[in-house]
């Protein structure tokens, strides 16, 4: 199978096999638009489930319990604060986490004592925490500030590096796409949003841009002389780049997703609610969507943006015109040329050393 | 070399210092209490980083004083103070952290040598030296345990009388705290403020013991207060608070000026009061200037410690005081800082307080590491599968990266007090993917170059050129993300951002200093250069089939002889430049291509392009 994969990689590189990713961009845009819409709906209903860090309140963790009887915990809390409806969840193998609204100091002490006797554990195994309501708001505030600062920085870096703001714009659009879908899926799964989740979301920023930069670097390399030749359109050159980096993209995402997936599995099934699980879910979804978007959204978007440029538009028209047999001069004005159905898409990179025999020799036209 | 140097440092640290071979763990892994404080300005205005730093210094002093070891107090996200206490600190310690520092000006009533009074009366011994942190609670206790009636009437004018009086009742009876007069004449009224209880406490206090000089909560504002000088040079009975610290406008240190404006060459601390503080200060200095020592002194009390007790020689009407004495540059600056802290217009609001049990933390760490190792194994298997022997280079590079990262974290936790937190561990695990990606980008580029028909040596060089650009660009983005997150975030996010940024740097170092040199070396070995099928760099598998020109008129034909020149040219795409019409061959090809529309289009359009002059001189028709 590996050899099949390698052969597939070769074919993608040489262009013998090619997926028309840029050409079918409307399809990808449509898919993404639907995904983003679904995510937006998911964000409204059921919406994100804020964790205690964002709600504010008191939290108790009883570790080393012999029974994870949640009702026992609820009863204990309600004995102290009858109006409370605590949320109880299992953390790790033998720990219970009980979250309540904010309790007074006295109540906290009572609940602690109550839990100690109810679960028959020592004082060391009951911990309490209190989170003020402003804490979570603050964390999200910082996250948003961080997001904006990061975006500004990255836009500058990318614009300078690629010497073209369109790549930065396309990368940022892809980034938002990733974020919205990730948050939407997180909302759909319904796990609590904790600072760990926010960390996960913020990391996706980095990862998504990172992945896009790698693909764009190849696009830049392939298209640097795009306007100086008349064999391929800009879109075709970009498409070749995407195809050539496809193997890299797949390898990278598999390698990046494997560790995250293993944390996710361990976090979700062994540890229960907690930092690792929340981070891992956000990262897993985000990385997956990020890889998808750098191939199927970012590059097509970049091509769309570039094709609005006059030189590129004229060039494309010229190449297509030449290909379909219309004289180049007819297309000089940049008018869109109807491309004949039979006109094949050019996909291949030129291979140095390929020689075509006699057919490549100049011949006299006998007509 | 880098690795060796790193670990040599750590080993040396372990050998001769207090470094450990494992990084310190943060609270969420080790268990403990974490309190996040948000400064709230009391008057409108900004909380500057100066303010925060001073507040941290005070909190640190208090926590250290309470005997909690290894407390970590940091400012995060610009304006938050995160106090991390290991283990299960008691309520008193937590209260110390929660209350904000108090500076106050009190008149000095009695000054004494720092050792306990030598009087052999039992009360001095019965009252244990103020334990642990505070003098104030002791005062409070005496206050509550309302004095026995027989003490109340006792005249308590001087120290000896008070001591004798306190000695009279049974040892368990607290000395009286009732003032001898109905109302004080002035805040410097010894007769009113120095009650037997205060005197007994003063006598018993031993300021030479460091435990008694740790500061604590300030005493009640309207009562006398016993305090040590911060260096243990003296002890004082102080009058009630006359000016709160908030009335200080600013303080600075500098060279003293004589009246004529000539520098005296002495370091002084200049103190300025606010408009609210100025009349109070005028009043105090007016009163004190007429007194004799020790009554002419006022004490600056910070957290129940006297940081300075200058005597007043003149009435100071304009609220601008100059404290002179035997200051050095250092001590003057310190005092000015402390005075400034008294002017801090902030109090603290507890934003979150979390206790993490050690068992839960270690369970998370254990499982997290397990997940990481499992993930790493999967990565190893995958890269071996994908890249064959080349995968071993990935694995070796990952291992080197892991070892370097571990070393750096250990070193930082020794030198900088860095602590590894759970989000930090998550950052490390995520980094596996990003680090491995650098190698994948590199290898893919090498393969690309091989596909272009280069020999391995050339491919490694050329591939490295291109991969380096990509790796640098993408790592720059990643590093930017890490830095932004680190600077702006609080708590866990920081730990995560830190490890992310660190591993990005380590990734660069490893790729540049390990993977690339290793590849260059490997490219010289026969196993790789000849493209052994298991090497992962087999040109045949990479589509470079047939003959390859190797120079000097020789052609290598791995596997098989060059294909016959009679091979029919494969169908071509009819792409041409500047043609006004199609040739017959092109038309046929077009027809064929249209027929095979569902099949993937074929490669290599034949035209006299500008870029594709044959460099490798392959025989014609050999293009598979």
Interface residues (C-beta under 8 A of the other chain):
Chain A: X2 X3 X5 X6 X7 X9 X10 X11 X13 X14 X15 X16 X17 X18 X53 X59 X61 X63 X64 X91 X92 X93 X95 X124 X125 X126 X127 X128 X129 X130 X131 X132 X134 X135 X138 X139 X142 X143 X145 X146 X149 X150 X153 X154 X157 X158 X161 X195 X196 X198 X199 X202 X203 X205 X206 X207 X209 X210 X211 X213 X214 X217 X218 X221 X225 X228 X229 X230 X231 X244 X245 X247 X248 X251 X252 X254 X255 X256 X257 X258 X259 X260 X261 X262 X263 X265 X266 X267 X270 X271 X274 X275 X276 X279 X280 X283 X287 X322 X323 X325 X327 X328 X342 X344 X345 X346 X347 X348 X350 X351 X352 X353 X354 X355 X356 X357 X358 X359 X360 X362
Chain B: X28 X36 X38 X77 X80 X88 X349 X350 X351 X352 X353 X354 X355 X356 X357 X359 X360 X363 X364 X367 X368 X370 X371 X372 X374 X375 X376 X378 X379 X382 X383 X385 X386 X388 X422 X423 X425 X426 X427 X429 X430 X432 X433 X434 X436 X437 X440 X441 X444 X447 X448 X451 X452 X453 X466 X469 X470 X473 X474 X476 X477 X478 X480 X481 X482 X484 X485 X488 X489 X490 X491 X492 X493 X496 X500 X541 X542 X543 X548 X549 X565 X569 X572 X573 X574 X575 X576 X577 X578 X579 X580 X581 X582 X585 X590 X593 X594 X600 X601 X602 X603 X604 X605 X606 X607 X608 X609 X610 X611 X612 X613 X614 X615 X616 X617 X618 X619 X620 X621 X622 X623
